[in-house]
Amino acid sequence: MTVEVQTPSGPKSGSAVQEHVVWRPRLIPLPGAGGSDWGGGHQTFGEAPFVDLGNGEVLFATLRDVRYNYDREINTIVFRALHIDELRGKRPNAGDASILDDLARARPLNVLDRKYYPQLATFTDMANPKSLVEVSPDNLAARFGQGTTLSKITFQVVDPGTPLTAAVTARFPALAAERGLLTLPPS
């Protein structure tokens, strides 16, 4: 996942390699199935990408929505970014594994539709993990200053052996103890 931001000093980007693991036989529900009926399950490993905007400002694309909104969870976002539903529609007789195998071979790069953006956040003080605040993808300038806009978020399938990104705790030691536990204050 790559996040690209336009700043007054030029474009900046940040990426993270994540692993999305299917732990049930069906990744994609059959027509008419819903919720746990379809027997699918998945889990994400890895960290959220961040963009160093300069002057101590950092933008994070979160992996989980503070409101537990299924549409803004990273797994749902990835499936939409990679157009899983559209692939399924073109090949109704193909098994889920076949679709995933094709994606792994093709290594597509897809721009995420704005309506599926993950929740974005920053810290008002990078040394204080409790200072996490949400940032609107439509108005980065409100938090980061005039001329700062979100350009796009892209997803690309990489080789299965590609190492997961591990830069957050090395770059931001104050966040190490909070890893996986950071939450936004209730809005």
Stockholm file with secondary structure:
# STOCKHOLM 1.0

chainA/1-187         MTVEVQTPSGPKSGSAVQEHVVWRPRLIPLPGAGGSDWGGGHQTFGEAPFVDLGNGEVLFATLRDVRYNYDREINTIVFRALHIDELRGKRPNAGDASILDDLARARPLNVLDRKYYPQLATFTDMANPKSLVEVSPDNLAARFGQGTTLSKITFQVVDPGTPLTAAVTARFPALAAERGLLTLPPS
#=GR chainA/1-187 SS CEEEEEETTEEEEEECCCEEEECSSCSSCCTTCCGGGGCCCEEEESCCCEEEEETTEEEEECSSCTTCCGGGSHHHHHHHHTTHHHHHHHCTTSCHHHHHHHHHHHCCEEECCGGGCCCEEEESSTTCGGGEEEECTTCTHHHHCTTCEEEEEEEECCCTTCCCCCCHHHHCGGGGGGTTTCCCCCC
#=GC SS_cons         CEEEEEETTEEEEEECCCEEEECSSCSSCCTTCCGGGGCCCEEEESCCCEEEEETTEEEEECSSCTTCCGGGSHHHHHHHHTTHHHHHHHCTTSCHHHHHHHHHHHCCEEECCGGGCCCEEEESSTTCGGGEEEECTTCTHHHHCTTCEEEEEEEECCCTTCCCCCCHHHHCGGGGGGTTTCCCCCC
//
